[in-house]
Amino acid sequence: MVEARPGTGRPGAGFPGTRRAAPRAEQRRSLIPVWVISLVVVAIGTLWLGTTFLPLALEDDGFRSQLGTALYAFGEGEVLEFASESWLIFVHLGRALVVAPFVGVEAQFGPAGQLALLMLVLGGAVSAPYRAEGRWMTLVPLALPLVLSGRGVLVSCGAAYLALYLLHERGKPWMLWFGALCANLSSASVLMALLLLLFARPRQPLAQRQWFQRSAVVALLGLSLAVSVADKIAGFQGGETGYEAQGFGAGNVFLTALSRATLLISFSEGQLARALVYSAVAAILLFNLTVKLRGQRSKGMRRVLLCGLPGIFLEGLGVVGLLVPLTWVFAGFDPTGRTVRGRRQP
């Protein structure tokens, strides 16, 4: 006869081959605060800030140009012609597919429409941490639409969904695909996503179908990154517009790429607020990796943050992709379930 493990209240709990029941606090915790905050953010973004998915002030924004090129090629039936010059058109088409629902809803219902969709995406990313910890810090990402573009919000959710899929006991296949689609909106976040999929060990062994899906996503993201890197190398070597070295690195592809890191560009272009925010994120990340997350029980979160570390040194939204995982660290949430409020689970 199997005896109940002390403190569990049910037979066989915690033994190999048995399913651990979710903590009672997690089962009872309501998500009402998530939806209340979401409504407040939608109201502020609509009535006060007039938030748009693609900031209107950035008329020469590179991402906006990518979308325009992709939509033109698709609308004119010239995708293959563009592809004969560069496969980058397929990457841009993939990005256009991701943002199309948000841009389309905004066209029909104004800022409220796209904000509501973004809050739905963010709600899915913060629900598991909030249910596990019940701390307000886990809800901080819900304010991101007020300070980031819609693209930035989606990128920040990409790594979160992938980490939840790989490491959380309630991870679902749709999180894998949606997280990969969001990550594909920036080359730096694609690199982070690939590192997560390759080096973050799943909480449970993957079933055959899930292994196939994970391999397919790795292949697609790898192809996307390879195409983007090839385009950037050609641009750096040719000194094309948008690929110039910033302050140093001219003539060296590797140094040119480093010189265009978002953190460095923010300082060189006098964007002090943005530079300070990015510097703070980088400092917090390094502090957590070297001081706070050194124990065995923090291995899950340490791997998540390590996979995002290269994004600091690249151009794009790599730093943004770390925002949600960093809030998990402050809230004491580990998607592997190894710790709850700093204590090791049975």
C-alpha positions in Angstrom: 0.0 0.0 0.0 1.4 3.4 -1.0 1.4 5.9 1.9 0.7 9.5 1.5 3.8 11.7 1.4 3.9 14.0 4.5 2.5 17.4 3.6 0.9 16.4 0.3 -2.4 15.1 1.4 -2.7 12.5 -1.3 -1.2 9.0 -2.0 2.0 8.8 -4.0 2.5 12.5 -4.5 6.0 13.5 -5.5 7.1 10.0 -6.5 8.4 9.2 -10.0 5.6 8.5 -12.5 3.0 10.4 -10.6 1.6 13.8 -11.6 2.2 16.6 -9.1 -1.0 18.4 -8.2 -0.8 22.2 -8.8 -0.5 24.2 -5.6 -3.9 25.2 -4.1 -3.1 28.9 -4.3 -2.4 28.5 -8.0 -5.7 26.6 -8.5 -7.8 29.3 -6.7 -6.0 32.4 -7.8 -8.3 34.6 -10.0 -7.1 36.3 -13.2 -9.5 39.2 -12.6 -6.5 41.6 -11.9 -5.0 40.6 -15.3 -8.2 41.6 -17.2 -8.8 44.8 -15.1 -5.3 46.1 -15.8 -5.7 45.2 -19.4 -8.9 47.3 -19.6 -7.1 50.2 -17.9 -4.2 50.0 -20.4 -6.6 49.9 -23.4 -8.5 52.9 -22.0 -5.3 54.9 -21.4 -3.8 54.0 -24.8 -7.0 54.8 -26.6 -8.4 57.9 -24.9 -5.2 59.6 -23.7 -2.2 58.5 -25.7 -3.8 57.5 -29.0 -1.4 54.5 -29.3 -0.9 53.0 -32.7 0.6 49.6 -33.6 3.2 51.2 -35.9 4.2 54.6 -34.5 3.3 57.3 -37.0 6.3 59.4 -36.0 8.7 56.8 -37.5 7.9 57.4 -41.2 11.4 56.1 -42.2 11.2 53.1 -39.8 12.9 50.1 -41.3 10.2 47.7 -40.2 7.5 49.8 -41.9 9.6 49.7 -45.0 9.9 45.9 -44.8 6.1 45.5 -44.5 5.6 47.9 -47.5 8.0 45.9 -49.6 6.4 42.6 -48.7 2.9 43.7 -49.3 3.8 45.3 -52.6 5.5 42.1 -53.8 2.6 40.0 -52.7 -0.1 42.3 -54.1 1.7 42.5 -57.5 2.4 38.8 -57.7 6.2 39.5 -57.8 7.3 37.5 -54.8 9.4 35.2 -56.9 11.0 38.1 -58.7 12.0 39.6 -55.4 13.2 36.2 -54.2 15.5 35.9 -57.1 17.4 38.8 -55.7 17.1 37.9 -52.0 15.3 35.4 -50.0 14.8 38.1 -47.4 11.4 38.8 -49.0 10.1 35.6 -47.4 11.2 36.7 -43.9 9.4 40.0 -44.5 6.3 38.2 -45.6 6.4 36.1 -42.5 6.6 39.3 -40.4 3.8 40.9 -42.3 1.6 37.8 -41.6 2.2 38.2 -37.9 1.3 41.9 -37.7 -1.5 41.8 -40.2 -4.3 41.0 -37.6 -3.2 43.9 -35.4 -2.9 46.4 -38.3 -6.2 45.2 -39.7 -8.1 45.5 -36.5 -6.6 49.0 -35.9 -7.8 50.1 -39.4 -11.3 49.0 -38.5 -11.6 49.9 -34.8 -8.8 52.4 -34.1 -6.2 52.1 -31.4 -8.6 50.2 -29.1 -8.8 47.3 -31.5 -5.0 46.6 -31.7 -4.5 47.3 -28.0 -7.2 44.8 -27.1 -5.4 42.1 -29.2 -2.0 43.0 -27.7 -3.5 42.7 -24.2 -4.9 39.3 -25.1 -1.4 38.2 -26.1 0.2 39.6 -23.0 -2.5 38.1 -20.8 -1.5 34.6 -22.0 2.1 35.4 -21.2 1.5 36.6 -17.6 -1.2 34.3 -16.5 1.0 31.3 -15.6 3.5 33.4 -13.6 0.7 35.2 -11.8 -1.2 32.0 -10.9 2.1 30.5 -9.6 3.3 33.5 -7.5 0.4 35.9 -7.1 2.8 38.9 -7.1 2.1 42.2 -8.8 5.6 42.1 -10.4 4.4 39.4 -12.8 1.7 41.8 -14.1 4.2 44.6 -15.0 4.5 43.4 -18.7 0.8 44.4 -19.1 2.0 48.0 -19.3 4.3 47.4 -22.2 1.9 48.7 -24.9 2.1 52.1 -23.3 5.9 52.4 -23.8 6.7 50.1 -26.7 5.5 49.7 -30.3 3.2 46.8 -31.1 6.1 45.0 -32.7 8.2 45.5 -29.5 5.3 44.1 -27.4 5.1 41.0 -29.6 8.9 40.4 -29.5 8.8 40.7 -25.7 6.2 37.9 -25.6 8.1 35.6 -28.0 10.8 34.4 -25.6 8.2 34.2 -22.8 5.9 31.8 -24.7 8.8 29.7 -25.9 10.1 29.4 -22.3 6.6 28.5 -21.0 6.2 25.8 -23.7 9.6 24.3 -23.0 9.8 24.5 -19.2 6.3 24.9 -17.7 4.2 21.9 -17.0 1.2 23.5 -18.8 3.1 24.4 -21.9 1.1 23.8 -25.1 2.2 23.4 -28.7 0.5 26.6 -29.8 2.9 28.5 -27.5 5.8 27.1 -29.5 4.5 28.3 -32.8 3.1 31.6 -31.6 6.3 32.3 -29.7 8.4 31.6 -32.8 6.2 33.9 -34.9 6.6 36.7 -32.5 10.4 36.1 -32.2 10.7 36.2 -36.0 9.9 40.0 -35.9 13.5 40.8 -35.1 16.7 39.0 -36.0 18.2 39.4 -32.5 15.1 37.8 -31.0 15.3 34.9 -33.5 18.8 34.2 -32.2 17.4 34.1 -28.7 14.6 31.8 -29.7 16.9 29.4 -31.4 19.2 29.2 -28.4 16.2 28.6 -26.1 14.9 25.8 -28.3 18.4 24.2 -28.6 19.6 24.5 -25.0 16.6 24.9 -22.7 15.8 21.4 -21.6 12.1 20.6 -21.5 10.5 19.8 -18.1 9.2 16.5 -19.5 10.6 14.4 -22.4 8.9 15.5 -25.6 6.5 13.2 -27.3 7.3 12.2 -30.8 4.9 14.8 -32.3 6.2 17.6 -30.1 9.8 16.7 -31.0 8.9 17.0 -34.7 7.2 20.3 -34.2 10.1 21.7 -32.2 12.5 20.5 -34.9 10.4 22.1 -37.6 10.4 25.4 -35.7 14.2 25.3 -35.2 14.6 24.7 -39.0 12.4 27.6 -39.9 13.9 30.0 -37.5 17.4 28.9 -38.5 16.6 29.6 -42.1 15.2 33.0 -41.2 18.3 33.9 -39.3 20.6 32.6 -42.0 18.8 34.7 -44.6 18.9 37.8 -42.4 22.6 37.3 -41.5 23.6 36.8 -45.2 21.8 40.1 -46.1 23.4 42.0 -43.3 26.9 40.7 -44.2 26.4 41.8 -47.8 25.2 45.2 -46.5 28.1 45.6 -44.1 30.6 44.7 -46.8 29.1 47.1 -49.3 28.6 49.9 -46.8 24.9 50.2 -48.0 22.5 52.7 -46.4 21.4 51.4 -43.1 24.4 49.2 -42.7 27.1 51.7 -42.0 29.5 51.4 -39.1 28.7 53.6 -36.1 31.9 55.1 -34.8 34.1 52.1 -35.3 34.4 48.8 -37.2 34.5 50.2 -40.7 36.0 47.5 -43.0 35.4 44.7 -40.5 32.0 42.9 -40.7 32.1 41.6 -37.2 33.1 45.0 -35.6 30.6 46.8 -37.8 27.8 44.6 -36.5 28.8 45.3 -32.9 29.0 49.0 -33.6 25.4 48.9 -34.6 24.2 47.4 -31.4 21.0 49.1 -30.3 22.5 50.0 -26.9 25.5 51.8 -28.5 23.4 53.5 -31.2 21.1 54.9 -28.6 24.0 56.7 -27.0 25.6 57.8 -30.3 22.3 59.3 -31.5 21.6 61.1 -28.3 18.5 59.0 -27.4 19.4 59.2 -23.7 16.1 57.9 -22.2 16.2 54.8 -24.5 19.9 54.3 -23.8 19.4 54.5 -20.0 16.6 52.0 -20.1 18.6 49.6 -22.3 21.6 50.0 -20.0 19.5 49.3 -16.9 18.1 46.1 -18.5 21.7 45.0 -19.4 23.0 45.7 -15.9 20.0 43.8 -14.3 20.6 40.9 -16.6 24.3 40.6 -15.8 23.6 41.0 -12.1 21.1 38.2 -12.1 23.4 35.9 -14.1 26.4 36.5 -11.9 24.9 37.0 -8.4 21.3 36.0 -8.0 20.8 32.9 -10.2 23.9 30.9 -9.2 22.2 28.0 -7.4 21.2 24.6 -8.8 17.5 25.4 -8.3 17.8 28.5 -10.5 19.1 26.6 -13.5 15.9 27.0 -15.5 15.8 30.8 -15.4 19.6 31.1 -15.7 19.4 29.2 -19.0 16.6 31.5 -20.2 18.5 34.6 -19.5 21.8 33.2 -20.9 20.0 32.5 -24.2 19.0 36.2 -24.4 22.5 37.6 -23.5 23.7 37.9 -27.1 20.8 40.2 -27.9 22.5 43.0 -25.9 25.3 43.1 -28.4 23.2 43.1 -31.6 21.1 45.6 -33.5 17.4 45.2 -33.1 15.0 44.2 -30.3 17.1 41.6 -28.5 17.1 43.5 -25.2 13.3 43.9 -25.5 12.9 40.1 -25.7 14.3 39.8 -22.2 11.8 42.1 -20.5 9.2 39.5 -19.5 11.7 36.9 -18.3 13.4 39.5 -16.1 10.1 40.3 -14.4 9.9 36.6 -13.6 13.2 36.7 -11.8 12.0 39.6 -9.6 8.8 37.8 -8.9 10.6 34.6 -7.9 8.9 32.6 -10.8 10.7 29.8 -12.5 8.8 28.1 -15.4 10.4 24.8 -14.5 8.5 24.9 -11.2 11.7 24.4 -9.2 11.1 27.3 -7.0 8.0 29.1 -5.6 8.8 32.3 -3.7 12.4 31.2 -3.4 11.7 27.8 -1.9 12.4 24.5 -3.5 9.3 22.5 -4.5 8.9 18.9 -3.4 
